[in-house]
Amino acid sequence: MPQPSFHMSEDLIEKMDSRLQYGDSRSEFVRDAIELHLAVLDEIDDDLTAEEQREFVVEAIRQADSA
């Protein structure tokens, strides 16, 4: 299995760590985030910018939470 290496800001690592519980894996968290992101991209308009995609997803979640 390939083992990619990449850099993240300390702020992003701290945000990720704040979501993890004892025994959780950073690698698993990142893998899940990538899989979720790819699934979302399969469902939304390809013409949107990355920021527009983010805003679309956040708004959809807010609407679902208030329903």
Buried (B, 14 or more C-beta within 10 A) or exposed (E): EEEEEEEEEEEEEEEBEEEEEEEEEEEEBBEEEEEEEEEBBEEEEEEEEEEEBEEBBEEEEEEEEEE
